[in-house]
């Protein structure tokens, strides 16, 4: 029996992390494991409403400080309504982004706001993933992919390639600082090959 676990996927926009989150969820479901696949910002009705404020509109719509508050509010609702109940019943929760994204996007790449991010996280979230996969991708290629989706949720992609490069550096530092929890995965390969590596690491980390 697989115990309750909280698994997250991180990476720059267009890296393929959403695909890998779906593939891991499918793999676990094929083994009759109770899985909840979710995302951030979003993952609960209230958080999905806040998502629209964050991912749509002009790049300069919000200051870094305001973004941190909005992301934290969405995350708290997500935690209360989706993540915590699933973990309490023994499910494996797989989230496409979590607090590490805020640490990198707002706490590193958009100004020196990391202390604010950490203070809010400690005060109102207080949960870290058991295992995090960072899908690594060339920023130029990831940006091309992200913009090609034309999803209407491209506020962060519109900040340009230099911003994506800052984010990639931030995620590399995240993995270096958290070697027990975070695993860097080469995302510039066939999705099935990537998924094989992800599943292997998951099984070895039990």
C-alpha positions, 0 to 999 in steps of 0.5 A: 500500500502506498502511503499518502504523499505530496508530489510536485512538479516545477519548472519554467513555463513551457517546460512540459511539467504539466504533461509529466504530472499527468503521466505520473498520475496515470501511472499511479492510477494504473497501479490502483493507487488513489491519486489526486492531480491538481494545479497551482494557481488553482486546484479548488473553486476559490483558488481557480477564481484567483488564478484568473487574476494572476495569469491573465492581463498585462505583465505589469498588472500586479507588483511582486508583493501583490502577486505574493499575497494573491498566490498565498491566498489561492494556495491556502484555499487549495490546501484547505479544500483539496490537498489536506483532505486528500492526504488525510484519506491516504491519497497521493497528491500530485500538484502542477506547481506549489510554493517553490514557484512563488519562491522563484517567480516572485521571491527571486526573479521579480525582486528581492522578496524571498523573505516575504514569501517565506514568512507568509508560507510559514505563517499560513501554509506550512506544508512542503512536498515530499518529492519535487520534480523540476523539469529543466528546459532551454528557456528559448524553447520553453518560451516558444512552446508557451506562447504557441499554446495561445491559452490566454494565460500567458502573462508571465511568458510575456515578460520575455526570455530574459525573465525565463532565464532568471527563472531557470537559474532560480530552479537550478538553485532550488535543486542544489539547495534541496537535494533530498527533496528536489530532482532535476529532470532533463525535459528536452527528450521524448515525454515517455522517456522523461516519464520513465525517469520520473516513475523510477525516482518515485518508486525509489523514493518510497 
